[in-house]
């Protein structure tokens, strides 16, 4: 390995060693295998972005950081591509060009719109917005066994959970949506309730909006899908609460946990 590449990797390690990433809401599927998505692909403002260093490593592309110019350079066999920070300008060789969207710097990682990386790395892709699943196909990518993972939930689990979150939270923040999602998941784990997301949602007298016309065909908001995915991945902000309501429950003050954006959550 060349000296400058070693120095670049050392610099990256020093810069990023203290960074902690939140679990990404995007399920990353490469060559029909679900892999751990350690923020290699993220979804921001309606756009998928790829961590350029991760994709360069997957394709054994040499990378160089030009500190003075603030450019991240990828050296392919037949071309050299440079990306700046928070800009839609890039260079292919000596030729400047404009991308449809800007790069972004997040947690000291440079991200490039995936549609741009798909072109440069010759990737086939498919994006399922209802489950936030991003599928990539490339004969050049070989996966390590430790990357491959099995999800403990199905696409249907995501969709039903996102639907009930959607109708129960209106225009609330993702934080509140995660709280409501966890009420459902906590019930699934509790022997006093059904043991599937679908059955918990449709249990008699529990979630009235689930029994209204149109619920079964509802297309949930992006925020609700994100909240459902994050809750299913283990993010929990209401402990083991099993109930919530827009007004305090009479006789359950001892079981009160906390209030989240106007709703009261109880054990």
N, C-alpha and C positions, 0 to 999 in steps of 0.2 A: 504493500500500500504506500502511495506517495506521501511524503512528509506533510505537504499542505493539507491533504485529506485527513491525516492523523490529527493535525493541529486543529482543523475545523471540528472534528468530532470531539476533541477535548474541550473546545470552547463551548460547544453545544451542551455537553454534559455539565459543565460548570454553571451555565446559565439556567439550565432547566432542572437541576437536581432537586430544587426545593419546590417545584411546581406540583400541585395536586389537581388532577382533572376530575370533573364531575362525569358521571356515566352519560354517554351519549344516548340520545333518544333514537338514533338511527341504527337499525339492524343492518349489518354489513354482510352480504352474501357474495362470496367469491367462488366462481366455478362450482356453483351448487352446494357450497359448504358455508354454513354460518360461522363467522369467526369473531373473536373478541374485537370489538370496535373501541379501541382506546383513543377515541377522538381522531382517528385517522380520517374519518369522514364526518362532517358536522352539517347541521341544517340551521341556517341563519337567514332571517328576513325573506323566506320563500325560496332560498337558493341552497344547493348543496355545494360544499367546499371540501377540497381534499388537502390534507397536510402534505405539502410538496416533498418534504424530506422523506416521509414514509414511502411514498410512491417511487421516489428515486432509488431508495434502498431496495424495494421489491424488484426493480428492473436493473439493478446493479449499475445505475447511472452515477457517474462521478459528480459530486457537488462541491462548489466553492462559494464561500461568502466573501464578497468584496465590501469591506467595512467602509471605506471612503465613499464609494458610490452607492452604498446601501442596496446592493443587488445580490440576489441569490441566483447562482449560475448552475445550470445543468449541462453537462457535457455528454451528449449522445455520440454514437459512432460517426454520424453524418451531419450533425448540427450542434450548435450551441445556443441555448435559450436562457434569457435573463429575465427575472421577475423582480420588481421593486416592492416596496411596502405601501399598502393602502393606496394603490394606484391601478388604473386600467391600462397603463402603458407597459409593454414588454418588448423585448428585442429577440429576433431570430437572426443569429449571426450579427451583422452590422445594421440590419434593417429594423427600424422601429415600427411597431404596429399597435393597434388598440384592441383590447378585449371588450366584450359586451359588458362585463362587470369588473369591478376592482378586486385586487387581492385584499386580504385582511390579516392583521397580526392579532393573534389571540393566545394568551398565556405563553408569549414569546415564541410561538410557532407561526410560520408563514403558511397561510392557506390560499389556494388558488381555486377559482370556480371549477367544479368538476367537469363541466362541459369543455373547458380548455384542456384539462389533464386527459380527458378521454381522447381528444384529438392527438395530443403529443405522444401518449402511450398506446394508442391504437386499441382502445377498450370498447367492448360492446356493453351496453348498460340498460337497465330498466329500473324505474322508480315507481313504487307503489305508495301513493300518498295516503291511502286508507290505513296502512299498517306501518308507515315509515320504514319500509324495507328497500334497500338499494342493492341491486344485483349487478355484479360485474363478471364479464367473461373475458379471459385472456389465456391463450396457450402458453404465454411467457411467464405466467405467475405460478409458482409452486408453493404450496402451503406447508408450514411445519405442523406436525401433529398437535403440538401444544396450543396452536392458534385456534384450532377447530373447537367449537363448543356446541352444546345442545341446549336449546331454550326450554324452560320449564312451562312455557305457555304457547298457545297457538295463535294464529292470525284471528280466529274467531274470538278468542279471549280478549285480544286487543280491541276489536271492533265493539263488542258488547260493553266492555268496561268504558271505552271512550264515549259511547252513546249515553250511558247513564250519567257519566260525569258531565256531559254536555247539557243535558236537560235539568240537572240538579244545580248547576252553577251559573248559568246565564253568561254574563260577560266578566266573570271573576278572573283573577290572576291564575297563572299556572300553579302557584303555591296552594291556593284553595282547591283547585282541581285535583292536585295530588292528595290532599287531605280526604276528599270525598272518595277517590279511588281506593285509598287505604281502608276506609270503612268497609267497602265491599270485600277487599282481600282479607281483612281481619275476620270477617264473618265466614269466609271460605275455610279459614283455619280453625274456627271455633266449632266444636261438636254440636252446639245448639242450633246451628244453621246448616243449610245445604252445603255440599262440598265442591260445588263448581260455581264459577262466576255467573253463568247463565241462570242457574237455579236460584242463587242468592238474589239476583236482580228481579226475578219473576215470582219470588215467594209472596204468598198472599199477604196483603196489608203492609208491605215493607217499602216499596218504591212506587207510589201511585203513577208517576209519569211514564213508567215502563208499560203501563196498560192502556195508554192513550193511543189514539189513531196516529199512525205515521212513525211511531217509535222504531218499529222493526226495520224500517227502510231509511232511517235517519243517517245522513252523512255528517259525522261529527266535525267540529272545528279542529283546525290543526292543533290549537292549544290543548284540546281535550285528548287528542291522540298522543301528543307529547307527554302529557301528565300520566296517561294510562301506561305508556311505555316506561316512564321513569319509576312509577310505583311498582310495576311488574318486575323491574330490574332491582328492586329492593329499597328505593328511596321512600322513607316514611317520616312524616312530620306530625303525626297524631298518635304515636305510640300504639296501644292496642284498642283504641276506641272502636265501639261497635255501632254507635248512634250519633246522629247530628240533627239539628233542627234550627229553624230561623228564629224561634223564641225559646226561652228556657223551658226545660221539661220540669213539670211539677213533681216533686218527690224524688228527684234524682240529683239534687245538689251535691250529695256526697260523691257522686260518680263523675262530676264535671271535671274535664281535663283542661280545655282552653277554648277561647273564642277565636275563630279565623274568619276575618272579613264579614262579620255580622252573623255567622252561624256558630252555634254552640255544639261542642263535641264532647261526648260522654263515653265512659267505659261501659 
